[in-house]
Structures are given as C-alpha cells and as structure tokens.
Amino acid sequence: MLVHNAKICLYQLAREGIGYAQRILRGIKFNKIMSKSLGDLEYAHEVWLKGMKNRVDTIMKNGKRVISRKATQLSDITEQTAKKYIDEVASYRGQEVQNIKRLDQGIKKISDDAKAILSVPKQNKPIPKNIQDYARRRYTQEYIYQKIKRVSSYKRERGYDLSTSERLSLSFFCNVSMNTCFDVAKVLIIR
C-alpha cells in the first residue's frame, strides 16, 4: 500500500523553488506562530464549522471574535483577492461550530456580532488605498498587534498565576493608524 506524505512532498517542492508550495508552507508557519501567540486559554484554533466544509483559523471560546489569517502582502495581491479575504472572515459570523466542546459551555456558534479579524504579517509596503477604502466601507476598524510579550514575563510583572501558560504569549491590541508598523502583524477588525 502506498501512503503519500503531503508535508514531506510540500517541503521537497518548496526546496525545488515551486511557488505554491512555498506559499502554503509560509501560511502554515504564520498560522502556527499567531495561534501560539494567542494561546489556548481563551482561543480555539483550527475549528471546523458545521458541515465540515470550512475551517476557521481561530475563534475566541466565547464566540465574540473570529480570526482568519493570510500570510500575504496586501500590496502584492489583486484587489479582488484582498476583498475576498475581507468578505470571507466577515461571513463566519453567526456560523455554527462542528465541535462545540472546543468552545465555552453553552456556546454553539460564532456570535452574530463577533469581531471578524483578518490577520496578515507585517506589511513591507503601505496597504493599497482601494483595499483600505473597501475595508472602511465594510465598517472595518484598523488595529495592529503590539509587540508580543511572553506570558512568563507577563506573570512576573503582574504577579499572576497562570499555571499552563509558561510557553504561551499574549497579544495586546492598540488602535493606531494603518501606516504604523509593529513587530508581528496587522489585523483588520471588521465590524
């Protein structure tokens, strides 16, 4: 019986310079880094929606926030693709979750008024104005992740006892202009 190992195949293709394999691996890495930075205390990662046709990168366990990640430079993709990313994350609102055990007790779906967040890596160039305008028309507010602090230092500074969090990181949001860049990622919160 022949078993295909997709991960090994992707790495081989990426080493050979195949662009789509490199992009897939970059996306997987970005998703892992950002998932780890949020931790598992308040967030459920890689959650399937009812029917198992769509998977959401991250949902806040109370259903009040949904995050979709795209490891791309918004200035390098088409306007149509960027709009599709914004619309996609907004469409997750109100969707039922397949495995509700991953969310807080009594929560069965993403809230109808959840903050929908499109998370992309730090941008090398300004986000094109037409994409910013589209996001604003969609009632979008810009946020940027501040520098991520490790939870262990957060514990020491504030005297908190977070028993399972030594390797986790916390992210803090600040409401600043689109052109300000911090270390990790820009996110669009779609109201």
C-alpha positions in Angstrom: 0.0 0.0 0.0 1.4 3.4 -1.0 0.9 6.2 1.5 1.5 9.8 0.4 3.0 12.1 3.0 1.9 15.6 1.8 4.1 17.5 4.3 7.3 15.9 3.0 6.1 16.4 -0.6 5.4 20.1 0.1 8.9 20.6 1.6 10.5 18.9 -1.3 8.6 21.1 -3.8 9.4 24.2 -1.8 13.1 23.3 -1.9 12.8 23.0 -5.7 11.5 26.5 -5.9 7.9 25.7 -6.6 6.0 28.9 -5.6 2.7 27.5 -4.5 4.4 25.0 -2.1 6.5 27.9 -0.6 3.3 30.0 -0.1 1.4 27.1 1.6 4.3 26.4 4.0 4.6 30.2 4.7 0.9 30.2 5.5 1.2 27.2 7.8 4.1 28.8 9.7 2.3 32.1 10.1 -0.8 30.4 11.4 1.2 28.4 13.9 3.1 31.5 15.2 0.0 33.6 15.5 -2.0 30.7 17.2 0.8 30.2 19.7 0.9 33.9 20.4 -2.8 33.9 21.4 -2.6 30.7 23.4 -5.3 28.2 24.2 -6.8 29.7 27.3 -9.2 32.0 25.6 -9.0 30.8 22.0 -9.8 27.6 20.0 -7.6 27.2 16.9 -8.4 25.4 13.6 -12.1 25.0 14.3 -14.4 23.3 11.8 -17.7 24.9 11.1 -20.9 22.9 10.9 -20.9 20.6 7.9 -17.1 20.3 7.9 -16.7 22.4 4.7 -15.0 25.4 6.2 -12.3 25.7 8.9 -11.7 28.9 10.8 -8.1 29.7 11.9 -9.1 30.9 15.4 -12.3 31.6 17.4 -12.5 33.2 20.8 -14.0 30.5 23.0 -16.9 32.8 24.0 -17.7 33.2 20.2 -17.1 37.0 20.3 -14.1 37.1 18.0 -13.2 35.1 14.8 -9.8 35.4 13.1 -8.7 34.4 9.6 -5.0 34.6 8.7 -3.5 35.2 5.3 0.3 35.1 5.0 0.5 37.6 2.2 1.5 41.2 1.4 -1.7 43.0 0.5 0.2 45.2 -1.9 1.2 42.1 -3.9 -2.2 40.5 -4.5 -5.1 41.7 -6.6 -7.8 43.9 -5.3 -10.4 41.2 -5.9 -8.4 38.7 -3.7 -8.0 41.2 -0.9 -11.7 41.9 -0.9 -12.4 38.2 -0.9 -10.3 37.8 2.2 -12.2 40.6 4.0 -15.6 39.2 2.9 -14.6 35.6 3.9 -13.8 36.4 7.5 -16.9 38.6 7.8 -19.1 35.7 6.6 -18.1 33.5 9.5 -20.3 35.5 11.9 -23.3 33.5 13.0 -22.0 30.2 11.8 -22.4 27.1 13.9 -19.3 25.2 15.1 -18.9 21.5 14.4 -17.2 20.5 17.7 -18.8 22.7 20.3 -16.7 21.1 23.1 -13.8 23.4 21.9 -15.8 26.5 22.9 -17.1 27.7 26.3 -20.0 25.7 27.7 -23.3 26.8 26.1 -21.6 28.4 23.0 -22.6 26.6 19.8 -21.8 29.2 17.2 -19.8 32.3 16.4 -21.7 35.3 17.6 -23.7 37.3 15.1 -21.9 40.5 16.2 -18.5 38.9 16.6 -15.4 40.9 15.7 -14.1 39.5 12.5 -10.4 39.8 12.2 -8.2 39.4 9.1 -4.7 38.9 10.3 -1.8 39.4 7.9 2.0 39.6 8.5 3.7 43.0 8.9 3.4 44.7 5.6 6.5 45.8 3.7 4.6 48.4 1.7 1.5 50.5 2.5 -1.8 48.7 2.1 -3.3 50.0 -1.2 -5.8 52.8 -0.7 -8.5 50.9 -2.6 -8.3 48.0 -0.2 -8.4 50.3 2.8 -11.4 52.1 1.4 -13.2 48.8 0.8 -12.5 47.7 4.3 -13.8 51.0 5.7 -16.9 50.7 3.6 -17.4 47.3 5.2 -17.3 49.0 8.7 -13.8 48.0 9.3 -11.6 49.4 12.0 -7.8 49.1 11.8 -5.9 47.5 14.7 -2.3 46.5 14.9 -0.9 43.9 17.2 1.6 45.4 19.5 4.8 43.6 20.3 4.1 40.2 21.7 5.2 39.6 25.3 5.8 36.1 26.6 3.3 35.1 29.3 6.1 34.2 31.7 7.3 37.8 31.8 3.7 39.0 32.0 3.3 36.7 35.0 6.3 38.1 36.8 5.5 41.7 36.1 1.9 41.5 37.4 2.1 38.7 39.9 -0.5 36.5 38.1 -0.5 32.7 38.5 -1.3 31.3 35.0 -0.3 27.7 35.6 -0.3 26.3 32.0 1.0 29.4 30.3 4.8 29.4 30.6 5.2 28.9 26.8 2.3 30.9 25.6 2.4 34.5 24.5 -0.1 37.3 25.0 -1.1 39.8 22.3 -2.3 43.3 23.0 -4.3 45.5 20.6 -3.9 49.2 20.1 -6.0 51.4 17.9 -3.5 53.3 15.7 -3.1 54.4 12.1 -2.7 52.0 9.2 0.8 53.1 8.5 2.3 52.4 11.9 4.1 49.0 12.0 4.9 46.9 15.0 6.8 43.6 15.0 4.2 41.0 14.4 1.1 41.5 12.3 -1.6 43.9 11.1 -5.1 42.9 11.6 -8.4 44.3 10.2 -11.3 44.1 12.6 -14.4 44.0 10.6 -17.4 45.3 12.5 
